[in-house]
């Protein structure tokens, strides 16, 4: 069976849908660091570009710098900055006029028992938490990229299908116009064909506007014009991996809260303070000056009551971190189960939509043959063409939805590009 010219585009419907999924537009700007060969960026390149543009990147760098600074502070042999003291006594009773006792010294805050080790463990835990937070933030950003790429691909599929429908109806309208001039069809048939063409053209313009909006959102997120060309890889559903970035972040937060609690329990009050100074006694008159070394140790005590609020706050943070860890694991497991089910369902639905589209295309070809033989009126052919076009569009959309479901499954597994 040889289809008419206006039916030929449907023979390539599957190819159009597949190519629309990998649609790439004009080359990205130079500042976006696109691949040198002009090829579309990979999802990893898009993620790196989006990360550099995000506020989360600056916040993550700040948290890691703070943690490294606290590591350096914990390795110091002083619990706090040293202080210099200076004092002078003059005019003591019973001493000659002009007697003075100037004193100069330095105060050295000391660590309490076990505090250096606990402080070092707490700073190490904070750095691990900051690094885990960066990976979790990158995963969340990757989820935004996957959703944006899926939405843009879906819009591209709909625009391609609308363009295909316009071309089909334009060929049909031209053929109907020739047959009207030849006297084979009534002028009303030409009006009906033109009305269908105008409706398809309006749908095309609407889908193109939606595609432009999705491309603008992608450009704002990544700085690229082009989208990744690779399709999400199919994966076998499995249990929640312990290497999931969000789960690692929850574990790191719990470890940090425990280290901070241990440090708070050791910090019973202010730090002990060792003071070392030099005192110079000047009796006045003709008497010689005398120098002496002054060593003092300041030991605060009774600070446990003042430390209870800090310990209580650390205990509360620890309980929150434990609850957050449990909730995170439950949430991630639920999201993984749902993503796996959606991936399986979308695959089955894509196969059904593909078979349905093939049947309706074949039906449209049969009605076209009947129309050319003069056995079927034009309105019935238009309805058949419309049904076949809708089925092709639904099939293409479902294929794009299946790709998005696979991307969401990768996201639920915690896989970074």
Buried (B, 14 or more C-beta within 10 A) or exposed (E): EEBBEBBEBBEEBBEBBBEBBBBBBEBBEEEBBBEEEEEBBBBEBBBBBBBEBBEBBEBBEEBBEBBBEBBEBBEEEEBBEEEEEEEEEEEEEEBEEEBBBBBBBEBBBBBBEEBBBBBBBBBBBBBBBBBBBBBBBBBBBBBBBBBBBBBBBBBBBBBBBBBBBBBBBBBBBBBBBEBBEEEEBBEEBBEBBBEBBEBBBEBBEEBBEBBEEBBEBBBEBBBBBBBBBEBBEEBEBEEBEEEBBBBBBBBBBBBBBBBBBBBBBBBBBBBBBBBEBEBBBBBBEEEEEEEEEEEEEEEEEEEEEEBEEBBEEBBEBBEEBBEBBEEBBEEBBEBBBEBBEBBBEBBEBBBEBBEBBBEBBBBBBEBBBBBBEEEBBBEEBBEBBBBBBBBBBBBBBBBBBBBBBBBBBBBBBBBBB
